Amino acid sequence: MKYLLVLAVVLVAFYIWRNNRAADAREREQAAPPPRPAPPTAPDAMVTCRHCGLHLPSQDAVKGTLGYYCGHEHRRLAEG
Ligand SMILES: [Zn+2]
């Protein structure tokens, strides 16, 4: 009967120790700095068509040897 009591005490102690570890882990998780927000994406640079002066995002522009154009037609007209 004495050993059963010792075993019960050990089990209770183990249970308390485990609960404390789980609480510590949760606290550490909350104390950790929040993940950084994603850096804002850079706005697309605006370029000017060398033929007609239209402003458009560089992503949509056609790049010629002399600069940017709003389309292949204006690049052809400006650069031949
Ligand atoms: Zn143009």
PDB file of the backbone (N, CA, C, O) and the ligand in Angstrom, with CONECT records:
HET     ZN  A 101       1
ATOM      1  N   MET A   1       0.833  -1.209   0.000  1.00  0.00           N
ATOM      2  CA  MET A   1       0.000   0.000   0.000  1.00  0.00           C
ATOM      3  C   MET A   1       0.873   1.266   0.000  1.00  0.00           C
ATOM      4  O   MET A   1       0.525   2.282  -0.602  1.00  0.00           O
ATOM      5  N   LYS A   2       2.042   1.168   0.710  1.00  0.00           N
ATOM      6  CA  LYS A   2       2.960   2.305   0.790  1.00  0.00           C
ATOM      7  C   LYS A   2       3.497   2.644  -0.596  1.00  0.00           C
ATOM      8  O   LYS A   2       3.626   3.816  -0.951  1.00  0.00           O
ATOM      9  N   TYR A   3       3.809   1.604  -1.381  1.00  0.00           N
ATOM     10  CA  TYR A   3       4.366   1.826  -2.723  1.00  0.00           C
ATOM     11  C   TYR A   3       3.338   2.473  -3.647  1.00  0.00           C
ATOM     12  O   TYR A   3       3.677   3.285  -4.507  1.00  0.00           O
ATOM     13  N   LEU A   4       2.073   2.096  -3.452  1.00  0.00           N
ATOM     14  CA  LEU A   4       1.002   2.685  -4.257  1.00  0.00           C
ATOM     15  C   LEU A   4       0.918   4.190  -4.006  1.00  0.00           C
ATOM     16  O   LEU A   4       0.715   4.978  -4.930  1.00  0.00           O
ATOM     17  N   LEU A   5       1.079   4.576  -2.726  1.00  0.00           N
ATOM     18  CA  LEU A   5       1.029   5.998  -2.357  1.00  0.00           C
ATOM     19  C   LEU A   5       2.204   6.739  -3.003  1.00  0.00           C
ATOM     20  O   LEU A   5       2.033   7.834  -3.537  1.00  0.00           O
ATOM     21  N   VAL A   6       3.396   6.138  -2.952  1.00  0.00           N
ATOM     22  CA  VAL A   6       4.586   6.756  -3.559  1.00  0.00           C
ATOM     23  C   VAL A   6       4.365   6.908  -5.065  1.00  0.00           C
ATOM     24  O   VAL A   6       4.671   7.946  -5.652  1.00  0.00           O
ATOM     25  N   LEU A   7       3.826   5.850  -5.675  1.00  0.00           N
ATOM     26  CA  LEU A   7       3.560   5.898  -7.119  1.00  0.00           C
ATOM     27  C   LEU A   7       2.568   7.010  -7.448  1.00  0.00           C
ATOM     28  O   LEU A   7       2.741   7.712  -8.444  1.00  0.00           O
ATOM     29  N   ALA A   8       1.536   7.181  -6.629  1.00  0.00           N
ATOM     30  CA  ALA A   8       0.537   8.231  -6.845  1.00  0.00           C
ATOM     31  C   ALA A   8       1.180   9.604  -6.742  1.00  0.00           C
ATOM     32  O   ALA A   8       0.903  10.486  -7.555  1.00  0.00           O
ATOM     33  N   VAL A   9       2.039   9.790  -5.743  1.00  0.00           N
ATOM     34  CA  VAL A   9       2.715  11.081  -5.569  1.00  0.00           C
ATOM     35  C   VAL A   9       3.593  11.373  -6.783  1.00  0.00           C
ATOM     36  O   VAL A   9       3.608  12.493  -7.292  1.00  0.00           O
ATOM     37  N   VAL A  10       4.329  10.348  -7.245  1.00  0.00           N
ATOM     38  CA  VAL A  10       5.202  10.525  -8.413  1.00  0.00           C
ATOM     39  C   VAL A  10       4.368  10.893  -9.638  1.00  0.00           C
ATOM     40  O   VAL A  10       4.745  11.773 -10.412  1.00  0.00           O
ATOM     41  N   LEU A  11       3.237  10.218  -9.807  1.00  0.00           N
ATOM     42  CA  LEU A  11       2.384  10.508 -10.969  1.00  0.00           C
ATOM     43  C   LEU A  11       1.843  11.932 -10.911  1.00  0.00           C
ATOM     44  O   LEU A  11       1.820  12.631 -11.924  1.00  0.00           O
ATOM     45  N   VAL A  12       1.404  12.368  -9.712  1.00  0.00           N
ATOM     46  CA  VAL A  12       0.887  13.731  -9.564  1.00  0.00           C
ATOM     47  C   VAL A  12       1.993  14.740  -9.845  1.00  0.00           C
ATOM     48  O   VAL A  12       1.768  15.739 -10.527  1.00  0.00           O
ATOM     49  N   ALA A  13       3.203  14.474  -9.314  1.00  0.00           N
ATOM     50  CA  ALA A  13       4.329  15.380  -9.541  1.00  0.00           C
ATOM     51  C   ALA A  13       4.646  15.465 -11.047  1.00  0.00           C
ATOM     52  O   ALA A  13       4.885  16.548 -11.580  1.00  0.00           O
ATOM     53  N   PHE A  14       4.642  14.313 -11.711  1.00  0.00           N
ATOM     54  CA  PHE A  14       4.922  14.280 -13.145  1.00  0.00           C
ATOM     55  C   PHE A  14       3.860  15.075 -13.910  1.00  0.00           C
ATOM     56  O   PHE A  14       4.177  15.816 -14.841  1.00  0.00           O
ATOM     57  N   TYR A  15       2.598  14.911 -13.506  1.00  0.00           N
ATOM     58  CA  TYR A  15       1.495  15.611 -14.161  1.00  0.00           C
ATOM     59  C   TYR A  15       1.670  17.124 -14.025  1.00  0.00           C
ATOM     60  O   TYR A  15       1.514  17.867 -14.994  1.00  0.00           O
ATOM     61  N   ILE A  16       1.999  17.574 -12.793  1.00  0.00           N
ATOM     62  CA  ILE A  16       2.190  19.011 -12.562  1.00  0.00           C
ATOM     63  C   ILE A  16       3.372  19.522 -13.383  1.00  0.00           C
ATOM     64  O   ILE A  16       3.293  20.592 -13.988  1.00  0.00           O
ATOM     65  N   TRP A  17       4.473  18.758 -13.407  1.00  0.00           N
ATOM     66  CA  TRP A  17       5.683  19.158 -14.148  1.00  0.00           C
ATOM     67  C   TRP A  17       5.357  19.309 -15.643  1.00  0.00           C
ATOM     68  O   TRP A  17       5.789  20.258 -16.298  1.00  0.00           O
ATOM     69  N   ARG A  18       4.574  18.331 -16.167  1.00  0.00           N
ATOM     70  CA  ARG A  18       4.221  18.405 -17.590  1.00  0.00           C
ATOM     71  C   ARG A  18       3.350  19.619 -17.897  1.00  0.00           C
ATOM     72  O   ARG A  18       3.538  20.290 -18.912  1.00  0.00           O
ATOM     73  N   ASN A  19       2.385  19.897 -17.001  1.00  0.00           N
ATOM     74  CA  ASN A  19       1.519  21.067 -17.197  1.00  0.00           C
ATOM     75  C   ASN A  19       2.333  22.356 -17.205  1.00  0.00           C
ATOM     76  O   ASN A  19       2.080  23.244 -18.018  1.00  0.00           O
ATOM     77  N   ASN A  20       3.303  22.462 -16.312  1.00  0.00           N
ATOM     78  CA  ASN A  20       4.145  23.657 -16.257  1.00  0.00           C
ATOM     79  C   ASN A  20       4.938  23.816 -17.552  1.00  0.00           C
ATOM     80  O   ASN A  20       5.080  24.922 -18.073  1.00  0.00           O
ATOM     81  N   ARG A  21       5.451  22.703 -18.063  1.00  0.00           N
ATOM     82  CA  ARG A  21       6.212  22.774 -19.322  1.00  0.00           C
ATOM     83  C   ARG A  21       5.329  23.264 -20.464  1.00  0.00           C
ATOM     84  O   ARG A  21       5.758  24.078 -21.282  1.00  0.00           O
ATOM     85  N   ALA A  22       4.109  22.771 -20.518  1.00  0.00           N
ATOM     86  CA  ALA A  22       3.192  23.185 -21.589  1.00  0.00           C
ATOM     87  C   ALA A  22       2.866  24.668 -21.464  1.00  0.00           C
ATOM     88  O   ALA A  22       2.788  25.383 -22.463  1.00  0.00           O
ATOM     89  N   ALA A  23       2.673  25.130 -20.205  1.00  0.00           N
ATOM     90  CA  ALA A  23       2.372  26.553 -19.983  1.00  0.00           C
ATOM     91  C   ALA A  23       3.574  27.409 -20.377  1.00  0.00           C
ATOM     92  O   ALA A  23       3.416  28.466 -20.987  1.00  0.00           O
ATOM     93  N   ASP A  24       4.789  26.944 -20.024  1.00  0.00           N
ATOM     94  CA  ASP A  24       5.999  27.689 -20.391  1.00  0.00           C
ATOM     95  C   ASP A  24       6.120  27.806 -21.908  1.00  0.00           C
ATOM     96  O   ASP A  24       6.449  28.870 -22.434  1.00  0.00           O
ATOM     97  N   ALA A  25       5.851  26.707 -22.602  1.00  0.00           N
ATOM     98  CA  ALA A  25       5.963  26.713 -24.062  1.00  0.00           C
ATOM     99  C   ALA A  25       4.958  27.692 -24.657  1.00  0.00           C
ATOM    100  O   ALA A  25       5.267  28.418 -25.602  1.00  0.00           O
ATOM    101  N   ARG A  26       3.745  27.702 -24.091  1.00  0.00           N
ATOM    102  CA  ARG A  26       2.718  28.619 -24.596  1.00  0.00           C
ATOM    103  C   ARG A  26       3.148  30.067 -24.363  1.00  0.00           C
ATOM    104  O   ARG A  26       2.988  30.922 -25.234  1.00  0.00           O
ATOM    105  N   GLU A  27       3.708  30.331 -23.148  1.00  0.00           N
ATOM    106  CA  GLU A  27       4.170  31.692 -22.839  1.00  0.00           C
ATOM    107  C   GLU A  27       5.273  32.114 -23.800  1.00  0.00           C
ATOM    108  O   GLU A  27       5.269  33.234 -24.310  1.00  0.00           O
ATOM    109  N   ARG A  28       6.213  31.211 -24.040  1.00  0.00           N
ATOM    110  CA  ARG A  28       7.321  31.532 -24.939  1.00  0.00           C
ATOM    111  C   ARG A  28       6.784  31.853 -26.341  1.00  0.00           C
ATOM    112  O   ARG A  28       7.260  32.767 -27.014  1.00  0.00           O
ATOM    113  N   GLU A  29       5.791  31.081 -26.754  1.00  0.00           N
ATOM    114  CA  GLU A  29       5.204  31.296 -28.076  1.00  0.00           C
ATOM    115  C   GLU A  29       4.566  32.687 -28.169  1.00  0.00           C
ATOM    116  O   GLU A  29       4.690  33.383 -29.177  1.00  0.00           O
ATOM    117  N   GLN A  30       3.871  33.073 -27.069  1.00  0.00           N
ATOM    118  CA  GLN A  30       3.206  34.384 -27.081  1.00  0.00           C
ATOM    119  C   GLN A  30       4.210  35.516 -26.976  1.00  0.00           C
ATOM    120  O   GLN A  30       3.994  36.596 -27.527  1.00  0.00           O
ATOM    121  N   ALA A  31       5.336  35.270 -26.252  1.00  0.00           N
ATOM    122  CA  ALA A  31       6.327  36.328 -26.068  1.00  0.00           C
ATOM    123  C   ALA A  31       7.143  36.542 -27.338  1.00  0.00           C
ATOM    124  O   ALA A  31       7.714  37.614 -27.543  1.00  0.00           O
ATOM    125  N   ALA A  32       7.196  35.524 -28.185  1.00  0.00           N
ATOM    126  CA  ALA A  32       7.983  35.652 -29.413  1.00  0.00           C
ATOM    127  C   ALA A  32       7.431  36.798 -30.250  1.00  0.00           C
ATOM    128  O   ALA A  32       6.217  36.994 -30.304  1.00  0.00           O
ATOM    129  N   PRO A  33       8.304  37.554 -30.899  1.00  0.00           N
ATOM    130  CA  PRO A  33       7.818  38.672 -31.721  1.00  0.00           C
ATOM    131  C   PRO A  33       6.929  38.160 -32.844  1.00  0.00           C
ATOM    132  O   PRO A  33       7.191  37.099 -33.411  1.00  0.00           O
ATOM    133  N   PRO A  34       5.901  38.896 -33.163  1.00  0.00           N
ATOM    134  CA  PRO A  34       5.014  38.452 -34.238  1.00  0.00           C
ATOM    135  C   PRO A  34       5.773  38.433 -35.555  1.00  0.00           C
ATOM    136  O   PRO A  34       6.697  39.222 -35.753  1.00  0.00           O
ATOM    137  N   PRO A  35       5.393  37.549 -36.443  1.00  0.00           N
ATOM    138  CA  PRO A  35       6.100  37.489 -37.738  1.00  0.00           C
ATOM    139  C   PRO A  35       6.003  38.815 -38.462  1.00  0.00           C
ATOM    140  O   PRO A  35       4.983  39.503 -38.417  1.00  0.00           O
ATOM    141  N   ARG A  36       7.076  39.149 -39.122  1.00  0.00           N
ATOM    142  CA  ARG A  36       7.113  40.433 -39.838  1.00  0.00           C
ATOM    143  C   ARG A  36       6.103  40.460 -40.970  1.00  0.00           C
ATOM    144  O   ARG A  36       5.952  39.473 -41.689  1.00  0.00           O
ATOM    145  N   PRO A  37       5.416  41.565 -41.134  1.00  0.00           N
ATOM    146  CA  PRO A  37       4.511  41.656 -42.289  1.00  0.00           C
ATOM    147  C   PRO A  37       5.340  41.652 -43.569  1.00  0.00           C
ATOM    148  O   PRO A  37       6.473  42.132 -43.595  1.00  0.00           O
ATOM    149  N   ALA A  38       4.769  41.114 -44.602  1.00  0.00           N
ATOM    150  CA  ALA A  38       5.478  41.055 -45.875  1.00  0.00           C
ATOM    151  C   ALA A  38       5.806  42.472 -46.333  1.00  0.00           C
ATOM    152  O   ALA A  38       4.976  43.372 -46.213  1.00  0.00           O
ATOM    153  N   PRO A  39       7.007  42.670 -46.856  1.00  0.00           N
ATOM    154  CA  PRO A  39       7.353  44.021 -47.314  1.00  0.00           C
ATOM    155  C   PRO A  39       6.411  44.454 -48.422  1.00  0.00           C
ATOM    156  O   PRO A  39       6.052  43.659 -49.291  1.00  0.00           O
ATOM    157  N   PRO A  40       6.017  45.705 -48.386  1.00  0.00           N
ATOM    158  CA  PRO A  40       5.104  46.161 -49.439  1.00  0.00           C
ATOM    159  C   PRO A  40       5.777  46.046 -50.802  1.00  0.00           C
ATOM    160  O   PRO A  40       6.954  46.369 -50.959  1.00  0.00           O
ATOM    161  N   THR A  41       5.028  45.591 -51.758  1.00  0.00           N
ATOM    162  CA  THR A  41       5.601  45.437 -53.091  1.00  0.00           C
ATOM    163  C   THR A  41       5.827  46.827 -53.677  1.00  0.00           C
ATOM    164  O   THR A  41       4.988  47.719 -53.558  1.00  0.00           O
ATOM    165  N   ALA A  42       6.966  46.979 -54.302  1.00  0.00           N
ATOM    166  CA  ALA A  42       7.305  48.271 -54.883  1.00  0.00           C
ATOM    167  C   ALA A  42       6.329  48.591 -55.995  1.00  0.00           C
ATOM    168  O   ALA A  42       6.004  47.724 -56.806  1.00  0.00           O
ATOM    169  N   PRO A  43       5.860  49.817 -56.043  1.00  0.00           N
ATOM    170  CA  PRO A  43       4.958  50.169 -57.140  1.00  0.00           C
ATOM    171  C   PRO A  43       5.699  50.068 -58.472  1.00  0.00           C
ATOM    172  O   PRO A  43       6.888  50.371 -58.569  1.00  0.00           O
ATOM    173  N   ASP A  44       4.980  49.644 -59.467  1.00  0.00           N
ATOM    174  CA  ASP A  44       5.587  49.471 -60.778  1.00  0.00           C
ATOM    175  C   ASP A  44       5.992  50.848 -61.322  1.00  0.00           C
ATOM    176  O   ASP A  44       5.207  51.795 -61.277  1.00  0.00           O
ATOM    177  N   ALA A  45       7.195  50.946 -61.824  1.00  0.00           N
ATOM    178  CA  ALA A  45       7.682  52.215 -62.349  1.00  0.00           C
ATOM    179  C   ALA A  45       6.887  52.599 -63.595  1.00  0.00           C
ATOM    180  O   ALA A  45       6.550  51.752 -64.422  1.00  0.00           O
ATOM    181  N   MET A  46       6.594  53.900 -63.710  1.00  0.00           N
ATOM    182  CA  MET A  46       5.878  54.393 -64.878  1.00  0.00           C
ATOM    183  C   MET A  46       6.891  54.860 -65.914  1.00  0.00           C
ATOM    184  O   MET A  46       7.887  55.498 -65.573  1.00  0.00           O
ATOM    185  N   VAL A  47       6.645  54.554 -67.130  1.00  0.00           N
ATOM    186  CA  VAL A  47       7.526  54.994 -68.217  1.00  0.00           C
ATOM    187  C   VAL A  47       6.686  55.748 -69.239  1.00  0.00           C
ATOM    188  O   VAL A  47       5.458  55.660 -69.249  1.00  0.00           O
ATOM    189  N   THR A  48       7.366  56.476 -70.081  1.00  0.00           N
ATOM    190  CA  THR A  48       6.693  57.275 -71.098  1.00  0.00           C
ATOM    191  C   THR A  48       7.017  56.714 -72.474  1.00  0.00           C
ATOM    192  O   THR A  48       8.166  56.398 -72.783  1.00  0.00           O
ATOM    193  N   CYS A  49       5.987  56.601 -73.283  1.00  0.00           N
ATOM    194  CA  CYS A  49       6.199  56.149 -74.653  1.00  0.00           C
ATOM    195  C   CYS A  49       7.007  57.231 -75.389  1.00  0.00           C
ATOM    196  O   CYS A  49       6.650  58.409 -75.358  1.00  0.00           O
ATOM    197  N   ARG A  50       8.080  56.823 -76.042  1.00  0.00           N
ATOM    198  CA  ARG A  50       8.929  57.801 -76.727  1.00  0.00           C
ATOM    199  C   ARG A  50       8.262  58.355 -77.991  1.00  0.00           C
ATOM    200  O   ARG A  50       8.684  59.381 -78.527  1.00  0.00           O
ATOM    201  N   HIS A  51       7.234  57.677 -78.452  1.00  0.00           N
ATOM    202  CA  HIS A  51       6.584  58.125 -79.684  1.00  0.00           C
ATOM    203  C   HIS A  51       5.410  59.062 -79.398  1.00  0.00           C
ATOM    204  O   HIS A  51       5.328  60.139 -79.988  1.00  0.00           O
ATOM    205  N   CYS A  52       4.496  58.666 -78.497  1.00  0.00           N
ATOM    206  CA  CYS A  52       3.286  59.456 -78.278  1.00  0.00           C
ATOM    207  C   CYS A  52       3.223  60.089 -76.888  1.00  0.00           C
ATOM    208  O   CYS A  52       2.308  60.868 -76.624  1.00  0.00           O
ATOM    209  N   GLY A  53       4.148  59.788 -76.006  1.00  0.00           N
ATOM    210  CA  GLY A  53       4.172  60.411 -74.691  1.00  0.00           C
ATOM    211  C   GLY A  53       3.231  59.786 -73.678  1.00  0.00           C
ATOM    212  O   GLY A  53       3.063  60.320 -72.582  1.00  0.00           O
ATOM    213  N   LEU A  54       2.620  58.673 -74.021  1.00  0.00           N
ATOM    214  CA  LEU A  54       1.702  58.001 -73.091  1.00  0.00           C
ATOM    215  C   LEU A  54       2.484  57.443 -71.909  1.00  0.00           C
ATOM    216  O   LEU A  54       3.550  56.851 -72.077  1.00  0.00           O
ATOM    217  N   HIS A  55       1.931  57.643 -70.692  1.00  0.00           N
ATOM    218  CA  HIS A  55       2.545  57.075 -69.488  1.00  0.00           C
ATOM    219  C   HIS A  55       1.916  55.717 -69.233  1.00  0.00           C
ATOM    220  O   HIS A  55       0.694  55.573 -69.270  1.00  0.00           O
ATOM    221  N   LEU A  56       2.749  54.728 -68.975  1.00  0.00           N
ATOM    222  CA  LEU A  56       2.234  53.395 -68.709  1.00  0.00           C
ATOM    223  C   LEU A  56       3.224  52.651 -67.816  1.00  0.00           C
ATOM    224  O   LEU A  56       4.406  52.992 -67.786  1.00  0.00           O
ATOM    225  N   PRO A  57       2.745  51.626 -67.081  1.00  0.00           N
ATOM    226  CA  PRO A  57       3.653  50.857 -66.234  1.00  0.00           C
ATOM    227  C   PRO A  57       4.716  50.170 -67.090  1.00  0.00           C
ATOM    228  O   PRO A  57       4.434  49.688 -68.187  1.00  0.00           O
ATOM    229  N   SER A  58       5.941  50.135 -66.568  1.00  0.00           N
ATOM    230  CA  SER A  58       7.040  49.552 -67.349  1.00  0.00           C
ATOM    231  C   SER A  58       6.756  48.092 -67.689  1.00  0.00           C
ATOM    232  O   SER A  58       7.263  47.565 -68.679  1.00  0.00           O
ATOM    233  N   GLN A  59       5.929  47.438 -66.845  1.00  0.00           N
ATOM    234  CA  GLN A  59       5.591  46.039 -67.086  1.00  0.00           C
ATOM    235  C   GLN A  59       4.814  45.876 -68.400  1.00  0.00           C
ATOM    236  O   GLN A  59       4.957  44.870 -69.094  1.00  0.00           O
ATOM    237  N   ASP A  60       3.988  46.881 -68.729  1.00  0.00           N
ATOM    238  CA  ASP A  60       3.162  46.798 -69.936  1.00  0.00           C
ATOM    239  C   ASP A  60       3.846  47.440 -71.141  1.00  0.00           C
ATOM    240  O   ASP A  60       3.351  47.329 -72.263  1.00  0.00           O
ATOM    241  N   ALA A  61       4.970  48.106 -70.921  1.00  0.00           N
ATOM    242  CA  ALA A  61       5.622  48.826 -72.013  1.00  0.00           C
ATOM    243  C   ALA A  61       6.446  47.879 -72.876  1.00  0.00           C
ATOM    244  O   ALA A  61       6.859  46.804 -72.441  1.00  0.00           O
ATOM    245  N   VAL A  62       6.668  48.307 -74.098  1.00  0.00           N
ATOM    246  CA  VAL A  62       7.529  47.566 -75.024  1.00  0.00           C
ATOM    247  C   VAL A  62       8.878  48.270 -75.004  1.00  0.00           C
ATOM    248  O   VAL A  62       8.958  49.476 -75.238  1.00  0.00           O
ATOM    249  N   LYS A  63       9.939  47.518 -74.726  1.00  0.00           N
ATOM    250  CA  LYS A  63      11.253  48.142 -74.631  1.00  0.00           C
ATOM    251  C   LYS A  63      11.947  48.099 -75.980  1.00  0.00           C
ATOM    252  O   LYS A  63      12.154  47.039 -76.571  1.00  0.00           O
ATOM    253  N   GLY A  64      12.299  49.290 -76.446  1.00  0.00           N
ATOM    254  CA  GLY A  64      13.037  49.383 -77.691  1.00  0.00           C
ATOM    255  C   GLY A  64      14.484  49.701 -77.412  1.00  0.00           C
ATOM    256  O   GLY A  64      14.900  49.749 -76.254  1.00  0.00           O
ATOM    257  N   THR A  65      15.262  49.922 -78.466  1.00  0.00           N
ATOM    258  CA  THR A  65      16.675  50.235 -78.266  1.00  0.00           C
ATOM    259  C   THR A  65      16.844  51.659 -77.724  1.00  0.00           C
ATOM    260  O   THR A  65      17.829  51.937 -77.040  1.00  0.00           O
ATOM    261  N   LEU A  66      15.900  52.566 -78.016  1.00  0.00           N
ATOM    262  CA  LEU A  66      16.012  53.955 -77.554  1.00  0.00           C
ATOM    263  C   LEU A  66      15.238  54.216 -76.275  1.00  0.00           C
ATOM    264  O   LEU A  66      15.470  55.230 -75.617  1.00  0.00           O
ATOM    265  N   GLY A  67      14.332  53.333 -75.907  1.00  0.00           N
ATOM    266  CA  GLY A  67      13.536  53.546 -74.702  1.00  0.00           C
ATOM    267  C   GLY A  67      12.281  52.689 -74.714  1.00  0.00           C
ATOM    268  O   GLY A  67      12.222  51.641 -75.356  1.00  0.00           O
ATOM    269  N   TYR A  68      11.277  53.168 -73.984  1.00  0.00           N
ATOM    270  CA  TYR A  68      10.022  52.414 -73.859  1.00  0.00           C
ATOM    271  C   TYR A  68       8.971  52.958 -74.815  1.00  0.00           C
ATOM    272  O   TYR A  68       8.970  54.136 -75.170  1.00  0.00           O
ATOM    273  N   TYR A  69       8.078  52.063 -75.220  1.00  0.00           N
ATOM    274  CA  TYR A  69       6.971  52.425 -76.107  1.00  0.00           C
ATOM    275  C   TYR A  69       5.701  51.782 -75.590  1.00  0.00           C
ATOM    276  O   TYR A  69       5.742  50.788 -74.866  1.00  0.00           O
ATOM    277  N   CYS A  70       4.560  52.367 -75.975  1.00  0.00           N
ATOM    278  CA  CYS A  70       3.286  51.834 -75.500  1.00  0.00           C
ATOM    279  C   CYS A  70       2.885  50.584 -76.271  1.00  0.00           C
ATOM    280  O   CYS A  70       2.028  49.825 -75.819  1.00  0.00           O
ATOM    281  N   GLY A  71       3.487  50.367 -77.415  1.00  0.00           N
ATOM    282  CA  GLY A  71       3.162  49.185 -78.192  1.00  0.00           C
ATOM    283  C   GLY A  71       4.194  48.944 -79.274  1.00  0.00           C
ATOM    284  O   GLY A  71       5.066  49.777 -79.520  1.00  0.00           O
ATOM    285  N   HIS A  72       4.083  47.792 -79.917  1.00  0.00           N
ATOM    286  CA  HIS A  72       5.042  47.443 -80.972  1.00  0.00           C
ATOM    287  C   HIS A  72       4.937  48.408 -82.152  1.00  0.00           C
ATOM    288  O   HIS A  72       5.929  48.715 -82.813  1.00  0.00           O
ATOM    289  N   GLU A  73       3.699  48.884 -82.404  1.00  0.00           N
ATOM    290  CA  GLU A  73       3.500  49.786 -83.538  1.00  0.00           C
ATOM    291  C   GLU A  73       4.303  51.081 -83.343  1.00  0.00           C
ATOM    292  O   GLU A  73       4.961  51.545 -84.274  1.00  0.00           O
ATOM    293  N   HIS A  74       4.251  51.661 -82.147  1.00  0.00           N
ATOM    294  CA  HIS A  74       4.980  52.908 -81.893  1.00  0.00           C
ATOM    295  C   HIS A  74       6.488  52.671 -81.863  1.00  0.00           C
ATOM    296  O   HIS A  74       7.270  53.546 -82.236  1.00  0.00           O
ATOM    297  N   ARG A  75       6.883  51.492 -81.422  1.00  0.00           N
ATOM    298  CA  ARG A  75       8.323  51.188 -81.447  1.00  0.00           C
ATOM    299  C   ARG A  75       8.784  51.121 -82.896  1.00  0.00           C
ATOM    300  O   ARG A  75       9.854  51.624 -83.240  1.00  0.00           O
ATOM    301  N   ARG A  76       7.966  50.495 -83.747  1.00  0.00           N
ATOM    302  CA  ARG A  76       8.306  50.368 -85.163  1.00  0.00           C
ATOM    303  C   ARG A  76       8.354  51.753 -85.818  1.00  0.00           C
ATOM    304  O   ARG A  76       9.259  52.048 -86.597  1.00  0.00           O
ATOM    305  N   LEU A  77       7.366  52.601 -85.490  1.00  0.00           N
ATOM    306  CA  LEU A  77       7.307  53.942 -86.077  1.00  0.00           C
ATOM    307  C   LEU A  77       8.490  54.788 -85.622  1.00  0.00           C
ATOM    308  O   LEU A  77       9.016  55.577 -86.407  1.00  0.00           O
ATOM    309  N   ALA A  78       8.920  54.639 -84.362  1.00  0.00           N
ATOM    310  CA  ALA A  78       9.985  55.483 -83.828  1.00  0.00           C
ATOM    311  C   ALA A  78      11.365  54.969 -84.211  1.00  0.00           C
ATOM    312  O   ALA A  78      12.288  55.750 -84.444  1.00  0.00           O
ATOM    313  N   GLU A  79      11.495  53.661 -84.272  1.00  0.00           N
ATOM    314  CA  GLU A  79      12.840  53.106 -84.495  1.00  0.00           C
ATOM    315  C   GLU A  79      12.996  52.488 -85.881  1.00  0.00           C
ATOM    316  O   GLU A  79      14.105  52.146 -86.293  1.00  0.00           O
ATOM    317  N   GLY A  80      11.890  52.346 -86.592  1.00  0.00           N
ATOM    318  CA  GLY A  80      11.978  51.809 -87.928  1.00  0.00           C
ATOM    319  C   GLY A  80      12.063  50.309 -87.986  1.00  0.00           C
ATOM    320  O   GLY A  80      12.142  49.736 -89.072  1.00  0.00           O
TER     321      GLY A  80
HETATM  322 ZN    ZN A 101       2.881  55.363 -77.944  1.00  0.00          ZN2+
END
